[in-house]
Amino acid sequence: MKHKRLLATAAVVAAGALVFSGCTPPRESEIVKGSSITVADTDQYFAFNDGLADTNSAWNANINYLTKSGWYYYDGTPELQKREGFGTYEKLSDDPLKVKWTVNEGVKWADGAQVDAADMLLGWASGTTHRQDGEGTVDEESGELTGQTGTFWNTGAQEGYGFDLVSEVPEISDDGRSVTLTYDSPYVDWELASPLAPVSAHGTVELAYPDEYPENNADAAKKAKDALIKAVQDNDLEFLAPVSQVFNQGYKFSKSVKVAEGDPQPLELLGFGAYNIVEVNLDEGYTTLKANPLDTWDEPTQFETITVRAIADIADQITAIQNKEIQIAAGQPTSDITSTLTAGVPGVEFAGAPQGTYEHIDLQVGNGGPFDPATYGGDAEKALKVRQAFLKTIPRQEILDKLVIPNQPDAVLRNSQIFIPGTEGAKAAEEVNGYAELTEPDIEGAKKLLAEAGVTGPVTVRFLSSLRQARVDTYNLWEKYATEAGFVLQQLPDDQRQTWSTVVFNNPTAYDATLFAWVSESLAVGESAANYQGVEGPSGTDGAGANNPYGWYSQDLNDVFDKLSGEFDPAAQQDLQVEAEKLIGEQAWSVPLYQWPGIVVWSDAVEGVKPGFLSPNYFWNYWEWKPVGSSTATPAS
């Protein structure tokens, strides 16, 4: 399982950049009538709103990418590409930083309502702390968010960062299709800080107040939009509380959903992209989408129907291609898979490609466990030594040699939390963060640190990862070294491992260490801030970065990321990022392992498949997929 970085926002742009826009006339459909394709992802889709702290998985993002458009996307290079048919954005001034966002007339939600300023105000309100006064409540056993007090959006908004730098309500244009954001201070990643909410404003309000909107029609949509705008402008938190609850709870699927042929799209599935979701089948593990007949602003698509099947293992995905059950697969290959594909498989094509995804191990430091100072009477130095000792037991080079090198002979250990291996920044970070010294297990060094900390007897560490084979193999390679040093790795039960993302982000008291992968969404300068910015308090305290459920907190590190968010000089940016690396390494909170070797495999009945470096990976150019001749697949049913 891969977890994407929630607050990934932007590529670096020149301070003088202005408008990227233009209008394109409606285009004719290029759909191949009756065509269909089935593709694979590693897990089951479960949330239409993937902009939340507990729904931001890569597979939610991949499917939602098919259903929602926007001002831009990253191609496979990756380079930022503008989508001029959708709208425009323009930087009006540098001091203060003002940015105007406009949606073209005719860009509509699936029910025919215009995408407009109401949807952008919802995006702003949910992405700041300025329209929030409550908090979430979590089931202690399952770790699931079950309720809330007051207005709570669950987006991981951080005080004084990102959209929170826009403290005044965005200004709405006379035609209602533009908003202008005025930042309190410079923000380097402004270009990809899109204000558009991932769900419709009118649909969310109608779901929050069903008695006031008994009919889902144009009049109801307008009334709901107006009510949302007024509430945001007036800071009416009483009105916004149920809206925020629908926003963070109403777009998750706890049971299967199917839209009957000819029925209108339900409010919970209103998109504004190339495809509409018509079925989410949790029992059989697939999601089916059909081309959106209203879409005239996106790139013209070829397939009428796309079905995404959940198949965890890449070997099983490839078998499904050979059996003509699916047409595209992707994942982390094993040496056997690489050898088989290289030798040639009839009817199957493939491309190896690096991914913007890296494996890492994180430690809990605010849950009362072995790495928390509270366990030692508040002795931070003792807890630090225990963390340092634990990280010394990880056989990072052996893991790379046995799990990655057979598939990617030139792979190297990733020794940076922020920079991709081989870059100048990675080289500079490696000199200060200490990860290069954690290559081979140092059992004696680990024992010495535990002795210095005065810790005797085995230290039990509850370990959480998914059931993915690479994670199982990593654990098996590591366990003996941890045991030898005086640690007992205790795997969590399979039911928690199957839903590990929920456990990681909502139930921090259930585990002490976790292994998973971060997936980059963009080339944002400040992308890593959400992982490491924190607040004082136990794990899960509100106000920490969206990707920091661990209790990590360093005011010095917070200050570095705050400076970085307003720094436009590339050299100064790198210096700040390297400084952040040093501070992160000194805390022994986490250690990176390796950059994922990626592979995309597809049937020769399909053309146009291209790997993507960033999320959404190979889905990035879905409009270029097209059937070869009449060889298409039938969706799961």
C-alpha positions in Angstrom: 0.0 0.0 0.0 1.2 3.5 -0.8 0.2 6.6 1.0 0.4 9.9 -0.9 1.6 13.2 0.6 -1.6 15.1 1.3 -0.3 18.7 1.1 1.7 18.3 -2.1 1.0 21.6 -3.8 3.3 23.0 -6.4 6.3 23.1 -8.6 8.7 26.0 -8.3 7.7 28.9 -10.6 9.3 32.3 -11.4 8.1 35.1 -9.2 7.1 37.1 -12.2 4.9 34.5 -13.8 1.5 35.8 -14.7 -1.4 34.1 -16.4 -1.6 30.7 -17.9 -4.9 30.5 -19.7 -7.0 30.5 -22.8 -10.3 29.3 -23.9 -10.9 26.3 -26.1 -14.2 25.5 -27.9 -16.2 22.4 -26.9 -14.7 19.4 -28.6 -16.4 16.4 -30.2 -16.4 13.1 -28.4 -13.7 10.5 -29.5 -15.2 7.7 -27.5 -15.1 4.3 -29.2 -18.7 3.3 -28.7 -19.1 0.1 -26.6 -15.4 0.1 -25.7 -14.3 -0.9 -22.2 -11.0 -1.6 -20.4 -10.3 -3.1 -17.0 -7.1 -2.1 -15.1 -5.6 -3.0 -11.8 -4.7 -1.0 -8.6 -3.3 -2.5 -5.4 -6.3 -1.9 -3.2 -10.0 -1.1 -3.0 -11.2 2.4 -3.7 -13.2 3.7 -0.7 -13.5 7.5 -0.7 -14.7 10.1 -3.2 -13.0 12.8 -1.1 -9.4 11.9 -0.9 -8.3 15.3 0.5 -8.7 14.1 4.1 -6.1 12.9 6.6 -7.6 9.4 6.6 -8.6 8.9 2.9 -5.5 10.2 1.1 -4.4 6.8 -0.3 -3.0 6.5 -3.8 -5.8 4.3 -5.0 -8.5 6.8 -4.0 -6.5 9.5 -5.8 -6.1 7.4 -8.9 -9.8 6.8 -9.4 -10.8 10.3 -8.4 -8.3 11.7 -11.0 -10.6 10.1 -13.6 -13.6 11.9 -12.2 -12.3 15.4 -11.4 -10.6 17.9 -13.7 -8.6 21.0 -12.8 -6.3 23.7 -14.1 -3.3 21.4 -14.6 -1.8 18.0 -14.4 1.7 16.4 -14.3 2.7 14.4 -17.4 5.0 11.4 -17.2 8.2 13.5 -17.4 7.1 14.9 -14.9 6.3 18.4 -16.2 3.3 20.6 -15.3 0.8 20.9 -18.1 -2.0 23.5 -18.2 -5.6 22.4 -19.0 -6.8 25.5 -20.7 -10.3 24.1 -21.4 -11.0 24.1 -17.7 -10.0 27.7 -16.7 -7.3 30.2 -15.9 -5.2 31.4 -13.0 -3.3 34.6 -12.8 -0.9 36.1 -10.3 -2.1 39.7 -9.9 0.7 41.0 -7.6 3.7 39.9 -5.6 3.3 42.2 -2.6 0.9 41.3 -1.3 0.7 38.0 -3.2 -2.7 37.9 -5.0 -3.8 35.1 -7.2 -7.0 35.0 -9.2 -8.6 31.6 -10.1 -11.3 31.3 -12.8 -13.3 28.4 -14.0 -14.5 28.6 -17.6 -18.2 28.9 -18.2 -19.7 25.5 -19.1 -17.5 23.5 -16.8 -20.1 21.5 -14.8 -20.6 19.0 -12.1 -22.2 15.8 -13.2 -25.7 17.1 -12.3 -25.3 20.1 -14.6 -24.5 22.7 -12.0 -21.6 25.1 -12.9 -18.3 24.6 -11.1 -17.9 28.1 -9.5 -16.8 30.3 -6.6 -18.9 28.4 -4.1 -16.8 25.3 -4.7 -13.6 27.3 -4.3 -14.8 28.9 -1.1 -15.5 25.4 0.2 -11.9 24.5 -0.8 -10.5 27.5 1.1 -12.7 27.0 4.2 -11.8 23.3 4.5 -8.1 24.0 3.9 -7.6 26.6 6.6 -7.9 26.9 10.4 -10.0 30.1 10.0 -13.2 28.2 9.6 -12.8 25.5 12.1 -13.5 25.3 15.9 -14.0 21.6 16.5 -12.1 18.3 16.5 -12.7 14.7 15.4 -13.7 11.8 17.6 -12.1 8.4 17.0 -13.1 4.8 17.9 -10.3 3.6 20.1 -10.5 0.0 18.9 -10.8 0.5 15.1 -9.1 3.8 14.8 -11.8 5.1 12.5 -13.1 8.7 12.7 -16.7 8.3 14.0 -17.8 11.8 14.8 -16.8 15.3 15.7 -17.5 18.4 17.7 -18.1 21.8 16.1 -16.8 22.5 12.6 -14.0 20.0 11.7 -12.9 19.4 8.2 -10.1 16.7 8.8 -7.8 18.1 6.1 -4.8 18.6 8.3 -4.8 22.3 7.9 -1.8 23.9 9.7 -1.9 27.3 11.3 0.2 29.8 9.3 0.9 27.5 6.4 -0.5 27.1 2.9 -4.1 28.3 2.6 -3.9 29.4 6.2 -1.8 32.3 5.0 -5.0 33.5 3.3 -6.7 34.9 6.4 -9.3 37.0 4.6 -12.2 35.4 2.8 -11.4 35.1 -1.0 -13.0 37.8 -3.1 -15.7 36.5 -5.5 -16.0 38.0 -9.0 -19.3 39.5 -10.3 -19.9 36.5 -12.6 -19.4 34.0 -9.7 -16.8 32.0 -11.5 -13.6 33.5 -10.1 -12.1 34.0 -6.6 -9.0 36.1 -5.7 -6.8 34.9 -2.9 -4.7 37.5 -1.0 -1.9 35.9 1.0 -0.7 37.5 4.2 2.9 36.6 3.3 4.7 35.2 0.2 4.0 31.5 -0.5 6.4 29.7 -2.9 4.0 27.0 -3.8 1.1 29.2 -4.7 0.7 27.9 -8.3 -0.6 24.5 -7.3 -2.5 25.6 -4.3 -5.8 25.2 -6.1 -8.7 26.5 -4.1 -11.2 24.1 -5.7 -12.8 21.6 -3.2 -12.6 17.9 -4.1 -16.4 17.7 -3.7 -19.3 20.0 -4.8 -20.4 22.8 -2.5 -24.0 22.4 -3.4 -24.0 18.7 -3.0 -22.3 18.8 0.4 -24.8 21.4 1.7 -27.8 19.5 0.4 -26.5 16.3 2.1 -26.0 18.2 5.3 -29.5 19.7 5.2 -31.6 17.2 3.4 -34.9 18.6 4.7 -34.3 22.0 3.2 -33.4 20.5 -0.2 -35.9 17.7 -0.9 -35.3 17.8 -4.6 -31.9 17.7 -6.3 -32.5 20.3 -9.1 -31.0 23.5 -10.4 -32.9 25.7 -7.9 -31.8 23.6 -5.0 -28.2 23.8 -6.2 -28.3 27.6 -6.5 -29.9 27.9 -3.0 -27.3 25.6 -1.5 -24.4 27.4 -3.1 -25.7 30.8 -1.9 -26.1 29.4 1.6 -22.5 28.0 1.6 -21.0 31.3 0.4 -22.9 33.3 3.0 -21.9 31.0 5.8 -18.2 31.1 4.8 -18.2 34.9 4.4 -20.1 35.4 7.8 -17.9 32.8 9.6 -21.2 31.0 10.6 -19.6 28.0 12.2 -23.0 26.7 13.4 -24.1 26.3 9.8 -20.8 25.0 8.7 -20.5 22.2 11.3 -22.9 19.7 9.6 -21.4 20.7 6.2 -17.9 19.9 7.5 -19.2 16.6 8.9 -20.6 15.6 5.5 -17.4 16.8 3.9 -15.2 14.5 6.0 -17.6 11.6 6.5 -20.2 11.6 3.8 -18.0 10.6 0.8 -16.7 7.4 2.2 -18.1 4.0 1.2 -18.9 1.5 3.9 -21.1 -0.5 1.5 -21.3 -1.1 -2.2 -22.9 1.6 -4.4 -24.4 1.2 -7.9 -26.0 3.9 -10.1 -28.7 2.3 -12.3 -28.6 3.0 -16.1 -30.4 6.3 -16.7 -30.5 7.4 -13.1 -29.0 10.8 -12.2 -25.6 10.8 -10.5 -26.0 10.8 -6.7 -24.8 13.8 -4.7 -22.1 11.6 -3.1 -20.6 10.9 -6.5 -20.8 14.3 -8.3 -17.6 14.8 -10.3 -16.5 17.2 -12.9 -14.1 15.2 -15.0 -14.0 12.8 -17.9 -15.7 9.9 -16.1 -18.5 9.3 -13.6 -18.4 6.5 -11.1 -21.3 4.1 -11.7 -20.4 1.3 -9.3 -18.3 0.8 -6.2 -18.3 -3.0 -5.4 -16.7 -3.6 -2.1 -17.5 -7.2 -2.0 -15.9 -8.1 -5.3 -13.2 -5.4 -5.2 -13.8 -3.2 -8.3 -15.0 0.3 -9.3 -16.6 1.0 -12.6 -16.7 4.4 -14.4 -18.4 5.6 -17.5 -17.6 8.5 -19.8 -19.2 11.8 -18.6 -21.4 13.1 -21.4 -21.2 16.6 -20.1 -17.4 16.9 -20.2 -16.2 19.1 -23.0 -13.2 20.7 -21.1 -10.9 17.7 -20.6 -8.7 15.9 -23.1 -11.1 13.6 -25.3 -11.1 10.1 -24.0 -11.2 6.8 -26.0 -12.8 4.2 -23.7 -16.4 4.4 -22.8 -16.1 2.3 -19.7 -13.1 1.9 -17.3 -13.2 -0.7 -14.5 -10.5 -0.6 -11.8 -10.0 -3.9 -10.0 -8.2 -4.2 -6.6 -5.4 -6.8 -7.0 -2.8 -6.4 -4.3 0.1 -8.5 -5.8 1.8 -7.5 -9.1 2.2 -11.2 -9.9 -1.5 -11.7 -9.7 -2.1 -8.6 -11.8 0.1 -10.0 -14.6 -1.6 -13.3 -14.4 -4.9 -11.5 -14.8 -3.5 -9.8 -18.0 -2.5 -13.2 -19.4 -6.0 -14.4 -18.7 -7.4 -11.4 -20.5 -9.2 -10.3 -17.3 -7.5 -6.9 -17.1 -5.4 -4.9 -19.6 -3.1 -2.7 -17.4 -1.1 -3.5 -14.3 1.5 -1.8 -12.2 3.6 -2.3 -9.1 6.8 -3.2 -7.5 8.3 -6.1 -9.4 10.1 -9.2 -8.0 13.2 -10.6 -9.7 11.1 -13.5 -11.0 8.6 -11.1 -12.6 11.4 -9.1 -14.2 13.0 -12.2 -15.6 9.8 -13.5 -17.0 8.8 -10.3 -18.7 12.3 -9.7 -20.1 12.2 -13.2 -21.6 8.9 -12.3 -23.3 5.3 -13.1 -22.6 2.9 -13.4 -25.5 0.4 -10.6 -25.8 2.0 -8.6 -23.0 4.1 -5.4 -23.1 5.9 -3.7 -20.2 8.1 -0.7 -19.3 10.3 -0.4 -16.2 10.2 3.1 -14.8 11.3 4.8 -11.5 8.5 6.1 -9.3 8.2 9.1 -7.0 7.6 6.6 -4.2 10.0 5.7 -1.4 9.8 3.1 1.4 10.5 4.2 4.9 10.1 3.3 8.6 8.6 5.8 11.1 8.5 5.7 14.9 5.8 6.8 17.3 7.1 9.2 19.9 3.9 10.4 21.6 1.8 7.3 22.3 3.3 6.1 25.6 5.4 3.5 23.9 9.1 2.6 23.9 10.1 5.7 21.9 8.1 8.3 23.9 9.9 10.4 26.5 6.8 10.1 28.7 7.6 6.4 29.1 10.8 7.5 30.9 9.4 10.2 33.1 9.8 12.8 30.4 13.4 12.0 29.8 13.8 13.0 26.1 17.5 12.0 25.9 16.7 8.5 27.1 13.9 8.1 24.6 16.2 9.4 21.8 18.8 6.8 22.6 16.2 4.0 22.4 15.1 5.3 19.0 18.7 5.6 17.8 19.4 2.0 19.0 16.3 0.7 17.2 17.3 2.3 13.9 20.7 0.7 14.1 19.2 -2.7 13.9 17.6 -2.2 10.4 19.6 -4.1 7.6 19.0 -1.4 5.0 21.7 -2.6 2.6 20.5 -6.2 2.8 17.0 -5.2 2.2 18.1 -3.2 -0.9 20.3 -6.1 -2.1 17.7 -8.8 -1.8 14.4 -7.0 -2.6 15.4 -4.2 -5.0 18.7 -4.8 -6.8 17.4 -7.9 -8.6 14.9 -5.7 -10.3 16.9 -2.5 -10.6 20.7 -3.2 -10.6 21.6 0.4 -10.3 19.4 1.1 -7.2 20.9 2.8 -4.2 19.8 3.3 -0.7 17.7 6.4 -0.2 19.6 8.6 2.3 17.2 11.6 2.3 13.7 12.2 3.4 13.2 15.2 1.0 15.4 14.7 -2.0 15.4 12.0 -4.7 18.6 9.9 -4.8 21.3 11.3 -7.1 20.4 14.9 -6.8 22.7 17.6 -5.5 20.3 18.1 -2.6 20.4 14.4 -1.7 24.2 14.5 -1.6 24.2 17.5 0.7 21.5 16.0 3.0 23.4 12.8 3.3 26.3 14.6 4.8 24.2 15.9 7.7 21.3 13.6 8.4 23.2 10.5 9.6 21.4 8.0 7.4 24.5 7.0 5.5 25.8 5.6 8.9 22.7 3.3 9.1 23.6 1.0 6.2 24.4 -2.3 8.0 23.0 -3.4 11.3 25.2 -2.3 14.3 24.1 -4.6 17.0 26.9 -3.7 19.5 26.2 0.0 18.9 22.5 -0.5 19.6 23.2 -2.4 22.8 25.5 0.3 23.9 22.9 3.0 23.4 20.3 0.9 25.3 22.8 0.5 28.2 23.5 4.3 28.2 19.8 4.8 28.4 19.6 2.5 31.4 17.0 0.2 29.5 17.3 -3.4 30.5 15.3 -6.4 29.3 13.7 -6.8 25.9 12.1 -3.7 24.5 8.8 -4.7 22.8 8.0 -2.7 19.6 4.5 -3.2 18.1 5.1 -3.2 14.4 2.6 -2.2 11.7 2.8 -2.7 7.9 0.5 -4.0 5.2 0.4 -7.6 4.0 2.3 -6.7 0.8 5.0 -9.3 0.1 7.8 -6.8 0.0 6.8 -5.6 3.5 6.7 -9.2 4.8 10.1 -9.8 3.3 11.5 -6.7 4.9 10.2 -7.8 8.3 11.7 -11.2 8.0 15.1 -9.9 7.0 15.1 -7.4 10.0 13.6 -9.4 12.9 16.7 -11.4 13.8 18.8 -8.3 14.1 16.3 -6.5 16.3 16.1 -9.5 18.5 19.8 -9.8 18.9 20.0 -6.1 19.9 17.4 -6.5 22.6 14.1 -5.6 20.8 11.1 -7.7 20.3 9.3 -6.9 17.0 5.6 -7.7 17.5 3.5 -7.8 14.4 0.0 -6.4 14.7 -2.9 -8.8 13.8 -3.8 -9.2 10.1 -7.1 -7.3 10.5 -5.2 -4.2 11.5 -2.6 -4.8 8.8 -5.3 -5.0 6.2 -6.6 -1.6 7.2 -3.2 -0.2 8.3 -3.7 3.2 6.8 -6.6 3.9 9.1 -4.7 2.5 12.0 -1.6 4.6 11.3 -3.4 7.9 11.0 -6.3 7.4 13.5 -5.1 5.0 16.1 -1.5 6.0 17.1 -1.7 4.1 20.5 -2.0 0.8 18.6 1.6 0.6 17.2 5.1 1.9 17.8 6.8 1.6 14.4 5.4 1.4 10.9 6.7 0.6 7.4 5.1 2.0 4.3 5.8 4.2 1.3 5.2 7.9 0.6 4.0 8.8 -2.9 4.7 12.2 -4.2 2.0 14.1 -6.0 4.0 17.1 -7.2 7.4 18.8 -7.3 6.4 21.2 -4.6 9.2 23.0 -2.7 7.3 22.5 0.6 5.9 19.1 0.0 7.6 17.5 3.0 6.3 20.0 5.5 3.1 18.0 6.1 5.2 15.1 7.2 7.2 16.8 9.9 5.6 20.0 11.2 4.2 19.3 14.6 2.7 20.6 17.8 3.5 19.9 21.4 1.3 17.1 22.8 0.7 13.4 22.4 0.3 11.7 19.0 -2.7 12.8 17.1 -2.9 16.3 18.6 -4.7 18.7 16.3 -2.6 21.2 14.4 0.2 18.8 13.4 1.0 18.2 9.8 -1.5 16.0 7.9 1.1 13.3 7.6 2.4 13.4 11.1 0.3 11.2 13.4 3.4 10.3 15.4 3.8 13.2 18.0 6.9 14.5 16.2 7.6 18.1 17.3 10.5 20.5 16.9 9.9 24.2 16.9 13.2 24.7 15.1 12.0 22.4 12.3 8.7 24.1 12.1 10.5 27.4 11.7 12.6 26.0 8.9 9.5 24.9 6.9 7.8 28.2 7.5 10.9 30.0 6.1 10.9 27.6 3.2 7.3 28.3 2.3 8.2 31.9 1.6 11.6 31.4 -0.1 11.8 31.7 -3.9 15.5 31.4 -4.4 16.4 27.8 -5.4 19.8 27.8 -3.7 18.3 29.2 -0.5 15.5 26.6 -0.7 18.0 23.8 -0.9 19.9 25.2 2.1 16.7 25.2 4.1 15.7 21.7 3.0 19.2 20.4 4.0 18.8 22.1 7.4 15.5 20.4 7.8 17.1 17.0 7.0 19.7 17.6 9.7 17.0 18.3 12.3 14.9 15.3 11.3 17.9 13.0 11.4 19.0 14.2 14.8 15.6 13.2 16.2 15.8 9.6 15.0 12.1 9.7 14.1 12.4 7.9 10.8 14.7 6.4 8.3 14.2 6.1 4.5 15.0 2.8 2.8 14.8 2.9 -1.0 13.1 4.5 -4.0 10.6 2.1 -5.5 11.5 0.4 -8.7 8.3 0.6 -10.8 6.9 -1.4 -13.7 3.9 -1.0 -15.8 2.5 -4.0 -17.7 -0.2 -3.9 -20.3 -2.0 -6.1 -22.9 -1.1 -5.6 -26.6 -4.9 -5.0 -27.1 -4.3 -1.5 -25.7 -2.1 1.3 -26.8 -1.2 4.7 -25.3 -0.1 3.4 -21.9 2.8 5.4 -20.4 4.4 5.2 -16.9 4.1 8.2 -14.7 6.6 9.3 -12.0 4.2 11.0 -9.7 0.8 10.1 -8.4 -1.5 9.1 -10.2 1.2 7.0 -11.9 0.1 5.3 -15.1 -3.4 6.8 -14.8 -2.0 10.2 -15.7 -2.8 10.0 -19.5 -5.9 7.9 -19.4 -7.3 9.8 -22.4 -4.5 8.4 -24.6 -5.5 4.8 -23.8 -7.4 3.3 -26.7 -8.3 -0.1 -28.0 -6.3 -1.8 -30.7 -8.8 -3.1 -33.2 -11.7 -4.8 -31.5 -9.8 -6.3 -28.6 -11.4 -4.9 -25.5 -12.3 -6.3 -22.2 -15.6 -6.6 -20.4 -15.8 -4.9 -17.0 -16.3 -7.0 -13.9 -19.9 -7.6 -13.1 
